[in-house]
Amino acid sequence: MDWVEWKSKIITAFVSKASTIVKENKKTLAVTLQPDPYFGKERYGEDLRSLEKHVDYINIPIYDMAYSTTYRLETLVYAFRKQIKKPLYIELYAANPGPKQKNLQAVISKISNHVDGIILATHDSEIAKELRKNLTFY
């Protein structure tokens, strides 16, 4: 077995074992993957199809300090959606300092049709409250 297959089997086996423990305790399990929909297996051992069998949903963090260009992010999200059948969540950076709210709104608008949920990551609950209050959709 070559290096890529070996690495992928090790990671999948770990997630499978974790899944068994989590499901025995009647909980849900997610994996957070690198934001690379095509070369994750070669780079990190993340075999989407194999991992998907053991988890309830998949989370992809795609952090940007500005989110001023939505095309790249929308392309990444769409590529993941084409490959993943389980619920797909995208995590966006929303801390301070960080992106302008209008940029977050634009990104959320662009990717919302391709995902099952969006997680806005911030360390400050006041920022989260402000975002929730101010984000409006087209």
C-alpha positions in Angstrom: 0.0 0.0 0.0 1.4 3.4 -0.9 1.8 6.3 1.5 -1.5 8.1 0.6 -3.6 5.0 1.0 -1.9 4.1 4.3 -2.4 7.6 5.8 -6.0 7.6 4.7 -6.7 4.2 6.2 -5.1 5.3 9.5 -7.2 8.4 9.7 -10.4 6.7 8.6 -9.9 3.9 11.2 -9.4 6.5 14.0 -12.7 8.3 13.0 -14.5 5.0 12.7 -13.4 4.0 16.3 -14.4 7.5 17.6 -17.7 7.1 15.8 -18.5 3.8 17.5 -17.8 5.4 21.0 -19.8 8.5 20.2 -22.8 6.6 18.8 -22.8 4.3 21.9 -23.3 7.4 23.9 -26.1 8.6 21.6 -24.2 11.7 20.5 -23.4 13.1 17.1 -20.0 13.2 15.5 -18.6 15.7 13.0 -15.2 16.0 11.5 -13.5 19.3 10.6 -11.6 19.0 7.4 -9.0 21.2 5.7 -10.5 23.5 3.1 -9.2 21.5 0.1 -11.9 19.6 -1.7 -9.7 17.8 -4.2 -6.3 17.1 -2.6 -7.3 16.4 1.0 -6.6 12.7 0.7 -3.1 13.3 -0.8 -2.2 16.1 1.6 -3.8 15.1 4.8 -5.2 11.6 4.4 -8.8 12.8 4.4 -10.8 10.5 2.2 -14.2 12.2 2.0 -16.2 9.2 1.0 -14.7 7.0 3.7 -15.0 9.5 6.4 -18.5 10.4 5.5 -19.6 6.9 6.4 -18.7 7.4 10.1 -19.9 11.0 10.8 -23.2 12.8 11.1 -21.9 16.0 9.4 -18.8 17.7 8.0 -17.4 21.1 9.0 -15.1 23.1 6.8 -13.5 26.2 8.2 -12.7 28.8 5.5 -11.2 31.7 7.3 -10.4 35.1 5.6 -9.7 38.4 7.3 -11.8 40.3 4.7 -14.0 38.0 2.5 -13.7 40.7 -0.1 -13.7 38.2 -3.0 -16.5 35.7 -2.8 -15.8 33.7 -6.0 -12.9 31.6 -4.5 -14.9 30.8 -1.4 -18.1 29.9 -3.4 -16.0 27.7 -5.7 -14.5 25.8 -2.7 -17.9 25.3 -1.0 -19.5 24.2 -4.3 -16.7 21.6 -4.8 -17.3 20.2 -1.3 -21.0 20.1 -1.9 -20.6 18.1 -5.1 -18.6 15.4 -3.2 -20.3 15.3 0.2 -23.7 13.8 0.8 -23.9 14.3 4.5 -24.9 17.7 6.0 -22.2 20.2 5.2 -21.3 23.2 7.5 -19.0 26.0 6.6 -17.3 27.9 9.4 -16.5 31.6 8.6 -14.2 33.9 10.6 -16.2 36.6 12.3 -14.0 37.8 15.1 -12.5 41.3 15.7 -10.5 42.4 13.9 -12.1 40.7 11.0 -14.2 41.1 7.9 -16.8 43.8 7.4 -20.3 42.8 8.0 -21.3 43.6 4.4 -18.6 41.2 3.2 -19.8 38.4 5.6 -23.4 39.0 4.4 -22.2 38.7 0.7 -20.4 35.4 1.4 -23.3 34.0 3.4 -25.6 34.9 0.5 -23.3 33.2 -2.0 -22.7 29.9 -0.2 -26.1 29.4 1.6 -27.6 27.4 -1.3 -24.7 24.9 -1.1 -24.6 24.2 2.6 -26.7 22.9 5.4 -25.5 25.5 7.9 -23.0 28.3 8.5 -21.0 28.7 11.7 -19.8 32.2 12.5 -16.7 31.8 14.6 -16.0 34.6 17.1 -14.5 34.7 20.6 -16.7 37.6 21.7 -20.4 37.0 22.3 -21.1 40.7 21.7 -19.8 40.4 18.2 -22.0 37.4 17.6 -25.1 39.2 18.9 -24.3 42.2 16.7 -23.8 40.0 13.7 -27.1 38.2 14.3 -28.9 41.5 14.6 -27.3 43.2 11.6 -27.0 40.4 9.1 -29.8 40.7 6.6 -30.3 38.7 3.5 -31.1 39.8 0.0 
